[in-house]
């Protein structure tokens, strides 16, 4: 059965409203061969502590951060910024418990990966954490413990849910390519060895458990590395893939990795049927089994926080419609 979900971010500041919309749009399966995967929306418009770095740093175990003019920084003890982030998390989980009362099925959660956190959090001396191998080992271990605790909370609060963790790594290609600027801005940080990158990712993926996926919307997404790190799924913007990238996707699909295909541009430039047609055509060109189209999960190309409330709903509905078209095409090929 073809599935549809979202990347995670959503416009507005009311988490209850966002949760209700996502639940109503995506809960359960319909009669047209499509299942929805609802998710806990992220609302960056709520301010510091709701952004991708601050929000995920709030899950770290025994590592505290605060917000400086230059961004998030590790500190010796939690302060007001950590308290604000914790308050936002409590609100999210309280509302999730109420809105998803009685729900049974998949529920997607999003958290920044270790390398995006390492690129976005600074050490005491001002440099990004990625420059310090020891700091990154501590960060990956702390994040893994935080993800385990987060999953335990979700399972306790929504007993019928089957959590699926999405690990967001938008900074990963820059970490691997040595493109991150230094604190001074006059240079770039040395590229990190792919084996080191993979080891930290694997630690967090293992903590995230069955079905964990990695999301990266950069055209330099390292698909073989993500596949080798144990990710059950890979989420990406299909419009950014080169022919070589699609070949790597094909190899991943054939090895059993689930493709989360971000095939609906958020600018509305492609219809639901057009997105399904484009993906089907590429699938055929790659020589992939048409029946495996039913294993693909469709998403918008990126998060929806930059949309209006109405625009976000429309785009999410278009993703569901595209999944329905894809399911029909897979059925017709039998």
DARA-V134543 format. One line per field, one symbol per residue. phi: phi as a letter, one per 40 degrees, with the letter a starting at -180 (. if undefined). psi: psi as a letter, one per 20 degrees, with the letter a starting at -180 (. if undefined). burial: + if it has 24 or more other C-alpha atoms within 12 Angstrom, else -. Layout:
phi=???
psi=???
burial=???
This chain:
phi=.cbbabcicacgbccccccccccccbcgbbcbgbbcbcaccbbccchdgbcdccccccccbgbbbbbbdchcacbcacbccccccccccccdccccdccbdgcbicacbbaccccccccbbbcdchcccccbcccccccccccdcccccccccccccbdccbcbcbccbccddccccgbcccccgcabcdccddccdcccccccccccgdgcbbbabcccdcdccccccgccabbaccccccdccccccdccccchccccccbbdccgcbccccccccccccdcccgccdccccccbcaccacbccccdccccccccccccccccccccccccc
psi=pqrqarggqqraiohgggggggghhipaqajkkpqqnrroqpniiiapiirhggghhiiqpkpqqrprhiaqqprhqqbhghhgghgggggghghggghkpiqpaqopqpqqrhhhghhipqrhihrqhiiohghhgggggggghhgghghggghghmhiqnqpppopmhighhghilipqrhhjiaqpqqpphhgghggghghgghhapjpqpppjqikpmghgggiijphqpprohiiprhhghhhgghgghijpppnonioqijjiprghhgggggggggghikqphhihiiqpqrrharjhirrghhgggghhhgghghggggghhhii.
burial=+++++++++++++-+++++++++-+++++---++++++++++++-+-++++++++++++++-+++++---+++++-----++++++-++-+++-+++-++--+-+++++++++++++++++++--+++++++--++++++++++++++-++-+++-++--++++++++++++++++---+-++-----+-++-+-++++++++++++++-+++++++++++++++++++++++++++++-+---++-+++-++---++++++++++---++++-++++++-++----+-++++++++++++++++-+----+++++++++++++++++++----
